[in-house]
Amino acid sequence: MASVSVSEVKRRGSGNGQFLPEESFQSWSSYANALKQTPYRLYERAFTRSMDAEEIFEIKARSGHEMKRTLNWWDLIWFGVGVVIGAGVFVLTGLEANVDAGPAIILSYVISGLSALLSVFCYTEFAVEIPVAGSSFAYLRVELGDFVAYIAAGNILFEYVISGAAVARSWTSYFTSLLNHDSNDFRIHTDLAQNYNLLDPIAIAVLLIVGLIAIMSTKATSRLNSVSTIIHIVLIIFVIVAGLTKANTSNYTPFAPFGAKGIFRASSVVFFAYVGFDAVATMAEETKNPAKDIPLGLVGSMVIILVAYCLMAVTLCLMQSYVDIDQNAGYSVAFEKVGMKWAKYIVDLGALIGMTTALLGGVVGQARYLTHIARTHMLPPWFSLVHEKTGTPINATLTLVLATAVIAFFTELDVLAKLVSISTLIIFTLVAIALLVRRYYVTGETNKHNQNLLILFMLLILASSSATAIYWARSNNWTCYVITVPIWMLSTCGLWMFVPQARKPKLWGVPLVPWLPSLSIAINIFLLGSLDSKSFIRFAVWTGILLVYYLLFGLHASYDTAKAQKGAKIGVTEGEEDGKDSFNYQSETNI
């Protein structure tokens, strides 16, 4: 029986200056041996669930220093509003009204807003009970296991980077409009492929400045965000009031020129405008009273955002006919066209302030997310280090800012928005599934009969939701919905009536379980059915890259780390059984 000291675990937790400090990477021979054990290790990690306490205490400790608890619900509300209201409302409203929805763009915002609000409730219960920087990554580790959490985490990081790049590109468009230039005047024109041939150096500069601010202090960043967000809200109110003075109701005819298909297609794209609220959940570790502050912060910010989006969409379509709306800077051009050129500058300034706060909040949120993933060693632990003086994850922040800058330099907004929507909708679906698992399944307590019923009803919910989405994407009649929608309703009802809840929330719980998370699953999957095939291809390519990295590095690093962590508490039995290491989990359980 060999024991591993706590200091050894800390060495592996922090990386001790090494990028890959785990046992599997100490030599070529150890790495080759680890690769031979890939099938066994994959099975072990894929079916291993973390525990709440492990995420809150053990894994968090691997950052070396604590993040400072300085935020309250007021900070979270304005952080949420600031990080979400950015490029989406100022750019995508005009774009999607013009090409997909017409004046019915307001319905698109209501539909995507409902989906986001349902996801907010699911996130809130987890964030209150597991208040760590990892947000959905930590929640999925606890309920669906390491492998699902890793795939979700990789796509969440992808979402953050892409959304940040999209906002940075939009920042350039409104900056040039403020200076009375065309949106592409300050971009470098090249012979690269279409959608990648306009290079944007201004976007890079803005991202680097925002990254440096985010590194300095979380509280200072929050204060700056709060002040700029309040100014931004005042300017949005101005846009609504001033714009409605030029309202022409004839512009609302026809209301839905592209039909229901266009409304939902636009909804799947403008869903991008709600992306970022999960960044509020990543701040749970820095919140003074998570049980009170997180529900108020998440739900409060989402209600403000939903109302603001709908009012702004109504205003834009009343000011101009949807066929005349500018796709790049809809609001500022609309004011110019109705004879209020002076207001154009206020709109541009408001958009720039909003996008700056969105970038700042996004950088802060994505860095915390990367920090917690790196704590598990699925990514190198170098990214998890928290600076002693600033209390911020400097390595994670700089890395993600640079990655965002590279993508913003090349890629245009339309491509970026669709990529963000698909990743986000899939993650939100997984979080809703995880909430159902959390409520209805507890290892060692839920009997086999109830477990099988849970699996059956959840499979029916997923199958009926997917069939509805696929049929919607491929057909124009309503025949199939007579079958799929009742199956979804009966499956949810069956889960509600025949499977007893195995766990009650301790501090704050989602209401109307299982109906609310089941509806969240159905709406998210339905919106996925409205996205184009190219978005799914890009998503599949990125997920394939994630799998390759996981099988070559992340799997073995996280396996070694889990082994060392448990060995520090209970000792490790070194032995070989068909070439496999054996160790006993104490704070992890197998599904």
N, C-alpha and C positions, 0 to 999 in steps of 0.2 A: 504494500500500500504506500503510494508516494503522495505526499501532499504538496500543494502549490500555495505559496504565501500570498497574502493580500497585496504585498508590494509588487509581486510578479503580475498580478491581475491589473494593477494600476499602470504598470509599465506597458502592458499590452493595450490597456484602455486608452492611454494618451499617445501611444506610438513611440515614445522615447526618442522623438526626432526622426524616426523612420517612417517612410511612406507606407510600406507593407511590413509591419513588425511581427506578424503572426508566424507561428511555428512552420506552417506549410511553405513559407517563402524564404526560409533561412538559407537554403541551398538548392541547387538543381535537383539533387537526389530526393530531398524532402518534397519538393514541388511535384516531381514525377510520381512519387508515392501518393500524394494527395490526389492527383488527377486520376490515378487508378481507382481510387475510392469514390469517385464522383457519383456513381449511381446510388451507393449506400448513403452518402452524405446528403444528396439531393432528397432522397426519401425521408431522411431524418429531419432535415430542416423544413421541408415542405409541409410536414404534418406536425410541426411543433408550434404551439401557441405560447406566446408570452403571457405573463400575468400582470395585472394592474400595478402591483407593488414593484415589480421589476422595472417597468417603464418609468415609474415615478421616482424611485430611489436609486437602484443599482445602475441602470443605463445612464441616467442623467449625471451621475457622479463621474462618468468617464470623460467629461469635458474639462476636468481639472479645476475649474472655478465655477461658482454659481452665477447664473444670470440674476440681475438685480430686480426685486419685486417692487416696481414703482408705479404701475398702471392701475387705474380704476375704471369703472364702467363708462364714465364720461370720455376718458381717453380712448377706450375701445370703440365707442360709437363714432367718434370723429376719425379715428384711424380707419375704421371700416368704410365710412363714407369717402374718405380721402383716397383710399387704395382702389376703390371700385369705380367711382365716377371719374373717368379719364377719357381715353380715346373712344370708348364705346359709344357714349351718348353723342359726342360731338362729331364723330366721323361716320360710324356705322348707321346712325339714324338716317342720314341723307342718302348714303349708299344703298341701303336696303329698301327705303321708300321708293327710290328711283328705279331699281331693277327688279324687285321681288314683290313688294307688298302694297305700294301706294299709300294712301292715308290710313289703311288698315294696319300700318306699322305699329299703331298703339296696341292692337290686339297681339301682335308679335311680342311686344314688351311685356304684356300682361301674362302671356303663356310662359315665356321664359322666366319671368319674375316669379310665377307660381312654383315652377320647378326649383328655382334657386331658394325660395322661402322654405319649401319642404326640406330641402337639403340642409338649410340652416338649422332647423329643428333637430335633425339627425346628428349634425355636428355638435350641437350644444350639449346634448346629454353626454356624449363622449368627452368633450372638452372639460366639463365640470368634474367628471369622475376620474379622468386621466389627464390632469393639467400639465402637459409637457409640450416642448417645442415641436415635436414630431407630427402633431395634428393627425391627419388621416393615416399616415404611415404607422404611427403607434396604435391607433384604433384597430387597423386591419391586422397588425401583428398579434394583437390580443385575441381577436375573434376569428380570423380566417387563416392565420398562420404566416410564417416568414415569407414563403414564396409569393403568395398573392400580394402581400404588403410591399415586397421589393418591386414587383412589376408596376404596382400602383404608384410607388414612390418615384420610380424613374419617369413615369409619365406626368406626375405632378411637377417634378423639377422641369421637365420639358415644357409643361404648360406655363410655369412661371417665367422661364427664359423667353419663350415665344411671345407671351403677352407683354412682357417688358419691352421686347424689341418692337412690337406693334405700337405701343404707346410712344416709344421714342421716335419712330418714324412719323407718327401723327404730330408730335411736338414740332418737328421740322416743318410740316405742312402749315400749321397755324402760325408759326414764327414768320415764315415767308409771307403769309397772308397779311400779318400785322405790318410788314414792311412794304406792302403793296406789290408783291411779286407773285408769280405763278408758283405752285407748290413744288415744282421740280427745278426751279431756277438755281437753287443752291445745292442741288445734287449733281454728282459726277456721272455723265452719260458714258456708257461703255457698250461694247459689242457682245456682252454676255447674254445668256438666254433671257427671254421675256420673263418679267416679274422678278428678275435678279440683276438687271442691267443698270439700275439707278443707285449709285453708291451714295451713302448718307453720312458724311463726316460730322454733321451737327448732332446727330443722334448719339454718336460715340461720345462726344464732349459732354452732353447732358448726362448720360449714364455714369460717366466717371465722376462728375461733380456730385451727383446724387449718392453714389457709392461711398465717397469720402465722408459725406454727412452722416450716412447710416452707420459708419464705423465708429464715429466719435462717441455717441451716447444714445441709449434707447430713450431715455426720458426727454433729452433735448430734441431728439428726432420727433417724439410724440408731440411735444409742445409746438414745434414748427409746423407739424402736420395739422394740429388742431387749429392754429391761427390761419394758415393758408386755406384749410378746408372751409372755415367759416366765411372767409372772404369769397371763396368759390361759390358757396351756397347763395350768398348775397347777389353775386353776379348772375347765377342761374335764375334767381327770382326776377332780376332785371330783364333777362332774356325773355322770360315767360310773359311778364307784364307788358314790356315794350312791344314784343312780337304780337301779342293779342290785340294791340291797338291798330295793327295793320291786317287783322284777320279778314279773310274773304271766304265765306262758307261755300261758295261755288267751287273752290279748290278741293272740296271733299267729295266731288262727283267726278268719276265713279269712286266709291269708297274702297272697293277691293278689286281693282282691275285685273289682278293676276289670280284671283280665286283663292280658295282655301289652301291649295298647294303652295301658292306664293306666300301666304301668311305664315305657314309652318316652316317653309324654307327660310324665310327671313328670321323667324323665331330661333331656329337652330344656329343662325349666324350671330344675331344680336345677343344671344346667350353669353357671348364674349364680354358684353358690357357688364355682366354681373360677376365675372370672374374676379377673384381676389378676396372675397369675404372670408375664405378659409384661412387667409393670412391672419385674421383676427384670432382664430383658434390656435395658431402657432405662437401667439403671445401669451398663452395661458400660464406658461412658466414664469412670466414676468408680471403677473396680475396679483394684486394684493388679496383679493377675496374671490377666487374663481367661481364659487357656487352662486354668488350674487352678480358679479361683474360680467361674466361671460354671457349668460342669457340676455341680460339687458344690452350689452354691447353688440352682440350678433343680431338679435331680432330687431333692436332699435335702429341700427344702421341700415338693415335691409328694408325696413318699412320706409324710411326717409328716401332711400335710393329708388325704390319702386315708384313712389309718388312723383319724385322729380323726373324720372325717365318718361313716365306717361304724359305728364304735363308738357314736357319739352317736345315730345313727339307730336302731340296735338298742335302745339304752337307752330312748329315748322311746316306742317302740312296745311295749316290755315293761311300761312303767309305766302306760300308758293304752290303751284300745281306740281304734283309729284314728278311730272316729266321734265320740269325745269330745275329741279333741285340739284345743286352741285354735289358730285360724289365725294369730293375730297374735303371741302370746308363748307358744308351745307348751310350752317347758321350764319356765318359772316357774309357769305355771298347773298343769302336771302335778304338780310338787312340792307345790303347795298342795292339790291334790285327793287326794293320797295321804297327807296328814297331816303333811307336812314344810314347813310354811309358812315356818319360819325359813330353810330352804335356798333358798326362792324369792328371797330378797334377795341371796344369794351368786350365784345364777344371773343375776339381773338385773345385778349389778355386773360379773360376768365378761363378759356380753354387751356391756355398755357399753364396757369396756376393749377387747374385741376389735373392736368397730365403730370405735372411735376410732383404733386402729392401722391398720385397713383404710382409713379415710378418709385418714389421714396418708400411708400408702404410695401410695394411689391418686393423691393430689394431686401427690406427688413424681414418680411415674411419668408421669402425663399431661403435666406441664409439660415434662419432657425430650422427650417425643414431639413436642409442639407446637414446641419449640425447633428440632428437627432438620428438621421440615417447613418451618418458616419460613426456615431456612438456604438451602433451594433456591429460595425466593421463590414457592413455590406459595401460600403465605400471606404476608402482609406481614412483612418482615424485622425489624420492630420487636419481634415476638414472640421472636426468636432471641437477643436481647441477654442476655449473662450479666454479672451485677454483679461488678465488680472485687473488692470486699471480701468479699462472702458466697460468691462462686463459684456462685451459684444464678440460674436464669432468672426474675427477679422478674416481668417483664411477662407471661410465659406463665402463671406460677402464679396471679397475681391474676385474669387474664382467665378462666381455666378454673374457678377457685373461684366467681367471680360467676355464670358460666353454670350451674354445678351448683346453686348456691343458688336461682336463679330456678326451675329445674325441680323441685327438691325442695320448694319452697314450694307448688306446685300439684298434683303428680302422685302417685298412689298406687302402692304397691309392686308389685302384680300386673302392672300395665301396664308398669312399668319393667323388671321381671325378664325378661319375654318379649322386650322390645326389645333388651336386652343380649345375650341368648342368640343371637338371629339374627345380629347383627353379629359377635359373637365367632366363631361357628361358620363363617361365611363367610371371615373373616380367617384362621382357622387352616387352612381348606382351601386358601386361596391360598398360605400359607407352605409347606405340604406339596408343592404343585405346584411352587413355586419351588425347593424342595430337589431335586426330581427333575430339573428343568431344569439346576440348578447341577452336578449330578453327571454328567449325560449330554450336555450341550451346552456347547461352548466356541467362541465366534466365531472363525472362521478355522482351526479345527482339526477340528471335527466335519464329516465329509463329508455330502453331500446324502442319500445312502442311509440313513445312520444317523439323520440329522435327520428324514427322513420316517417312519422306523419309530418314532422317539420320539413324534412328533406322533400317529401312528396309535394306538399303544398307550395314550397318555395320554387321547386322545379316547374310546377304548373304556372305560377305567377310569372316566372321568367319566360317560359315558352309562349304563353298567351300574349305577353307584352311584345316579345320579339316578332311573333307572327303578325300582330297588328301593325307594327312598324314596317315590316317587309312588304306586307300587302299594300300599305299606304304608299310606299315608294314605287311599287310596280303596277298599281291598278287605280282606276278612276271611279269604280263603283263601291257600294257599301255592303255587298253580300257577306263577305268574310267576317265583318265586325259583329254580325249577329251571333257568330260562334265564339270568336276570340274574347270579346268584352265580357260576356257572361261567364266564360271560364275564369277570367281574371277575378271577377267579383265573387264567384263561388269558392275559388281557391283561397282568397283572402278571408272570406267568411268562415271557411273550414278551419283555417289557422286560428281565427278568433274564437271559434266555438269548441273545437276538439283538442287543442293543444294548450295545456296550462302554462302560464308564464313561469319560468324557472328562476327569474331574478327580477327584483323590483329596484328601481333607481334609488340611490341613497339620498341624494341631495336635490336633483332636478331631473324630471323625466319628460320624454316626448309624449304629448297627449295622443289619444286615439290610435294606440298601437293595437293591431298591426296595420290599420287602414292607412295611416299617414305615410309610413315608410314604403308600403306596398304601392301607394299612389305615386310616390317619388320615383320608384323603380319604373313604373309604367310610363310616366311622362318623359323621364330621361331617355329611355330606350326609344320612345316614339320620336323624340327630337333627333336622335341619332339616325333614324330612318330618313330624315329630310336632308342629310348632308350628302355631298357628292362623293363619287367613288374614289377620286384622287386623294381626298382627305383620309379615307380608310387605308389606301395604299401607303401613304406617308406614315400613318400611324403604325401599320404593320411592319414597315422597315425599321422604324425606331424601336419598336418592341423587340424585333429580332436582334438588334444591336445590344439591347439590354440583356437579353438571354445569353448571348455570347459572353459578355463581360461577367455575368453572374456565374456561369459554369466554369469559367477560367480563373476568376479571382474572388468575387464576392461570396460565393458559396463556401469556399475553403477558409476565407478569413473569418466569416461569421461563425463557422463551425468551430474553429480553433478558439475563438473568443468565448463562445458559450461553454466550451469544454474547460477553459481556464477559470472562468467565473464560478462554475459549479464546483470545480476542484478546490478552489480556495476555501469553500465552506464545508465540503464533506469529504475531500480527498478524492484522488483519482486512481482507479485500478488500471495500470498499464498492461495491456494484453492484446493479443491478436486473435480474432475469430474470423477466419476467412479473409484475412488482410484488413480487418476493420478495427478502429479504435473503439473501446467501450467506455461509456461514462454515464453517470446517473444524474438525471435532472432533478433539481429540488424545487426551483421556482418556475419551471416551464412544464407544460403538460402536452401530451400528444392528443391530437384530435381523435 
